[in-house]
C-alpha cells in the first residue's frame, strides 16, 4: 500500500483470521448458565408479549405449545416421507396442521397431536417449482420483489407491485412452473437490506470497498477518496452527500431510511463504544478498525501532516505507526472511547508494519455540520437530513496571523482583521474559513 487509495480490491478478513482473534475464557458454571438461560427466556417472553400484544403468561403458554409443535412436526416429516407437504400453526400458536398428499396417513398425523389436511402437491414438489423460479431470478421483472413457497395454500406465491401482475405471471410461466401452481399477489414491498451503521464495517460503492468511519446523525463519515458526491453505496445503502479529495480526504454518506447509526466501532470480535471526539495529544495510543485487517493499534507520531499521493497533496492529516491495508480506507480511529479520525492512506502493511495517516474527525463534523453518534444518546433515524452549511463569503484577508491551509489545534489563537480569535474545534483552515465567517470553529478571544 504505497499510495493513498486503501482501495476496495483487497480480500476481506478470512474466517480463520476471525477465529484466531477470539479470546478464550473459562467455562461458566452450571449455576451461571442456568441464570443466563432464565434471563434470556425472560427477555424473550417480554418481547413476545410486547410485539404480539399478549400477556406474559400467554406468551409463556404459546412458546411451550410452539416447542411441542416443532417436535411433532419434525417427527412427522421423517415418518411421512414424500407424503409430507408442510405444516403451520394457527394464529394463536396452539393448533398444528400438517398437509399430506395421501389421506391414508391422516391417523398418523392425528396420533402426533396434529390436524391433517390433504393437498395435491408435496413439499418436495413445491420446492422443485420454486427452484425453477430461483434459477431465473435475474430475468424477473423489476416489479417482482420476491416469491415464496406457501404451504397453507399449497402453491408458489409471486409478489408483484401494482400493475406488474401480468408480467409476474408470464415470468413464472416462462420459468417452467405450471400455471396452476403459481399464485400472484399484489404487494407494496420494496425490499432492501437494513443494517446497523458501525465503525470499521465494510461498505461497497460501485466495484469498490471501503470501511465506515463513524456513525453520525443520518449516516456515516468515511474517506473522501472512497467516492465522489452522488456516489451510491451498499451495505448500508446510501448516497455520498459530500466528499473532498485531494486537499482533504473526508466524506459523509447519507444512509437510506432503515439503516441505524450506532455509537460503536467494530473490534473484531466485539465492539467498543464511542463517547465523544476529544482530540488526543501526540504519542497517545490510538487504535483503528477496518474491514480488511480488523483492529490494529499504534501511537500518534505527528499532527498537521501533509502527504502527497499520486492524486495530489493532502494537508492536516495525523501520522501514526499503526498499520492498515487496502479496504481499510475510511475506517475508525479511537483513543479510548474518543473518536479521532478516519483512515486516509500511507505505506507498508500489517505484516512488515507501516506508516498510516488519518483525517481528523473534528474537521469532517464541522465542514458538513454533522453530529457524531455517541453512547448515551438514542440511535438517530436516518430519515433525519443534516444540513450542509452554505459556503461562507470570502474576502481578502485584512491582515493578521490567520492563514489558510494551516492546522489550528485545541487552544490555538490567531488574529484577523484587528481582532483576536480562539479555536473552538481543531481544524485545518481553508479559504473562506476566516474566523469571523465560521463561528463553529472560532470565537472572539
N, C-alpha and C positions, 0 to 999 in steps of 0.2 A: 504494500500500500504506500507507494511513493508519491501519491497525489491526493488531493483533497477528496475526490469522489470516493467515499466509502459506499460504493455503488451496490446495486441490487443483484449482482451476478454471483456472489458467493453463496455456498450452500448454507442452509440453516444448521443449528446445533443438532447433532445426531442424538438418537435415543440413548445410545451408550454413554454419551457425554453427560446427559442429564442424570442417568443412573449413578454414575460415579460421583456426581456432585451432591447426592442426597446424604445427609449426615445420619449416622446410625445412633439410635437412642435405646436405652434399656426397655424391655417389655413391661407393660403396665401390669399390675397385679389384677387378680380376678375381681377384687372389690372395686378397683378403679375402672375396670372395663364395664362392670355392671352399672356403676354410676353414670358413666359416659353414655351407655346404651339407654338408660332410663331418660337421660336428658334429651337425647336425640329423638326418642319416641314422643316425649312431652312436647318438644318443639314441632314435630310433625303433626301431632293432633291439634295443636293450637292453630297451625297454618291451615289445616283442613277445615276446622271449624270456621275460621275467618273467611276463607275463599269459597267454600261450598255452602256457607250460610246455614250451618247446622250447629248443634251444641257439641261441646267436647265429649260428652257421653255418647252422643250419636256418632261422632267421628270414631270413637274407640270401637263401637259395635261394627261400624262399617268396615274399618280396617281389618278386624278379625274375620268378618264374613268374606272379604276380598281375598284374604290369605287362604281360607278354606277353598274358595272357588279356584284359586290358582293351582292348588294341589290336585283337585278333582280334574281340572281341565288338562293338565299335563299328563295325568294318568290315562284319561280317555284318549288323548291324542295318540298315545302309544298303542292302546288296545284297538282303536278303530281303524288305524292304518289309512288306506286310501278312501275310506268312507267318511273320514273326518272333513268337515267343511267350515271349521271356525267356531268361535264362541263369543258370547258377550254377556255382560251383566245388565240388569235393568237400571233405571235411573237412581234407585235407592242403594244399589250395590249389593242387593241381597239375593236376587234370583239369577241363576246362571242358565243360559240357554246354549245348547250345543247343537250345531247344524250337522246333519248327516245326509249322505246320498242313498242310504239303504235303511228303509223303515224297520227292517228286521232287527236292527241293533238298538232300537229305542229302549228296550228293557235294560240294556247295559248302561245307557245314559241315565235312566231314572234311578238305577241302583246306586249310582255315584252321587245322587242328590241333585241332579240337573234335569232340565226340561229339554227333550229332543225336538228338533224341527227338521223335517225332510225337505231337501232342496235339490236342484238339478246339477249343480257343479261342486266338485270337491275343492278344498283349499288349494290342492296342487294344481287344479285346473285354473283357478283364479290367478295363482302366482305365475303360471305359464303365460296367461294372457297379459298380465302386467309387464312381464319381462319383454314382451314384444313392443310395448309402448316405450319402455326404458331404452330399448335398442334404437328407437327412432327419436330420441329426446331432442337431438339437435335440429330436427325438422319440425318440431312442434310449433304451432303458431304463437306469436308474441302474446296473443290474447288468452293463452292457456297457462295459468300459474302453477298447475300441478295436477296429479292424478293419484288414485289410491285404490286399494282393494277394500271393498265394503262388504264384510261378511253378513251384516244384518239384512242386506238386500240381495246377497249372492250375486254381486255384479262388480264391475270395474267402473269407478266414477271418474270422469274427466271434468275438471273445473274449467269454466270459460267466463271471461269478462263479458259484460253485456254487449251484444252484437256479434260476438265471436263464436256462438254456439254451433252454427253450421260448419265453420272451419274446423272446430274441435272434433266434430263427428266425422268429417271427411278425413282428418289426420288419423284418427283412431282406426277407421276402416282401412286406410292405405297401409297402416302398420300391420295388418293381418289379424286384427281382433274382430271376431264375429259381431255383427251389429246388435244381436240380442244380448250380448254380454256387457256392452258399454251403456252407461247412463251419463248423459251430460247435465251438469248442474251449473246454473249461472252463479257467479261468485264475484265479490268485490275485492278479493285478496290481491295484494301487490307485495308478495313476499320479498324479504331482504334479510341479511344476517344482522342480528342485534349483538353488540359487543360492548364489554366494559373497556373503557379507554384507560390503559395502564401504561405508565412509562416503561420503556425498554422493549415493549412488544413490537412485533413486526407489523408493518402495513405495506401495501403494494400500490404502485402507480404505474400505469402502462405496463411495460415489461420489466420494471424495476422494483427493488425492495429497499426500504429504509426502516428506521426504528422510531417509535413515538418518543418524544422528549418528556413533556409533562402535560397532564390534563389541565385545561383551562375552561372557564365558562364557555360552553358552545362547541368545544372541540379539543385540539391539542396543538402544541408547538413542536417544531422539528427543524431540520436544517433547510436552508434556502436552496441548496443545490439538489434537493430531492424533488423539486417540482416547481414550475413557474405558476404564477397566479392563474387560476382557472383549471388547473390540472385536477382530474378526478382521482380519488383514492378508493381502495377497497380494504375491507377488514381492519379498521372500520371504514365504511363508505362515507365519503365527504368530498369537499372541494377546497383546494388551496385558495384561501381568501386573501392572502398577502405573502409575498416572497421577495427576498433581497439577496442577490448573489450575482457577481462578486462584489467586493467592497465590504459587504456584510455576508453572513451566512445564517440566515434565520427565515422561518416561515411559520405561518399558522394555518391549520386546516379547520374549516367549519364543518363539523360532522353532521351527517344526516340525522333526522329525528329518530330516537330509539336507541342510539349509542350513548352510553352513560359515562361521563368523566368521573374518574375515581382518584382520590388523593393517595395514589400508590405507585410504586416503582417495582418492577419485577426483579427479584434477586436470584432466580433460577437455582433452587426452588424457593418458593415462598415470595412474599412481597415485603417491602418496607414502606412506612408512611412518609408522606410529605407534609410537613407542618408549616413551612414558610420558605422564604428565599433570602435569608440573611447571608451576605457575602462573606466567605471565609478568607483569611489572610494567606499570603504566600507561605509555603511549607506546611500548610494544613493537609491532612489526609483527605483524599477525595476518591469516591468510587463511582463507576459508571456502569450502566446497564445497556445492553444492546442485543439485538435478535440473532447475531452470529456467534459472538463469544461470551454472551451472558454477563456475569457480574465480575468486574475487574477493578482493582484499586491501585492507587499510587499517591503521589503528592503534587500539590500545586507548585510549579517551578517559577513561573513569572506571569505577570499580567500585562495587559496593554501591549500584546504582541502582534506584530504584523507578519504575515506569512504569504508568500507568493506561490500560488498554484498555477497550473497551465492556463486556467481560465482567467486569472487576474490576482491582484493582491487583496487580502482580507485584513482589516485592521481591528484592533480592540479585542483580540482573542486572548484566552488564557492558555498557557503552555503547561503540559503535565508529562509525567513519565509513566502514566497508566497506558496500557496497550489497547488497541482496537483493530478491527479488520473490516473488509468490505461488507456492507449490510448493517453495520453498527451505526452508520450515519444518522444523525438526528436524535440519538438516544440520550438518556438522562445522566446527569452528573449531580452527585449529592455529597455533602459533608454532613454526617449525622443524618438528621431529618430535614436539612435545609437544601432546597434546590439551588444549584449553582449554574447550570447551563446545559446546552445540547451539543452533541458531538459534531465537529466540523470535519477535520481531516488530520493528516500527519504522515508519519513514516514508520516503517517497521511492522511487526506483527506480534501476536501473543505467544509465539514460540521463542523468538530471539529477543523480544522486547521492542519498545518503540517510543516515539515522542508524539503525543496526540494533543490537538488543540480543541478547546470548546468555546462556543459562543456564549457569553454570559447571559443569564436569563433575564436580568433586570431590563436590559435594553429591549428585548423582544416584547416584554409585557408593556413597556412604556410606549413603544412605537405603535403597537396595534391596540392600545387601550384595553388590555386583557386582564382578567383576574385569575390568578393561579388557584386551582382546586386544592384545598388543604384539608387536613384532618380536623375534625371538629365542626366542619360545615357540612350541611346536607348536600348530596350529589345534585348538581345542577342539570336542568334539562337542556338537551342540545337544540331545543327549539328556540332558546334564547339567542339572539343575534347581537354579539358585541359590536359596537360601532367603531369603525376605523376613523381616527381623528383626521380632520382636514389638514392639509399641509399648511404650516404657519407661513405667514408672509415673510419674505426675506428682504432685508435692507442692507445697504453697505455698512459694515461694522464702523461705528463712530469712535473707534479706539478702545483700548483696554487689553487685558491679558487673555480673554476668552479667544479660542481659535477652533475652527472646525477640524474634524478628524483627530481629535485629541481625547484620550481616556480621562474621565473625571471620576475618581473613586469616592467612597464614603468620606464625608467631611471636607472634600475639596472646595476651594473658593476661587472665584475669578471676578474680574471687573469687566464691566461692559457699559458703554455709554455714560460713564461717570458714576455708576452705581456698583456696589459690591454684592455678589451673589454667593449662595452656599448650595451645594449639591443636596438634593432630596433623594434621588435614585441614581446610583452609579451608572454611567453610560459612556459610549463613545460619541462625541459630538459630530453633527453633520451640518452642512449649510442649511439654514432655515431653523436650526435649533438654538438660536441665540437666546440667552437666559430670559429676557422679557417675553419671548414668544412661546416658551414651553414651561408653564408653571408647575407641570407634573414632575419636571426634572430639577428646577432651580427655585430658590426662594431668596428674597432680599435678606442680606446678612445684617 
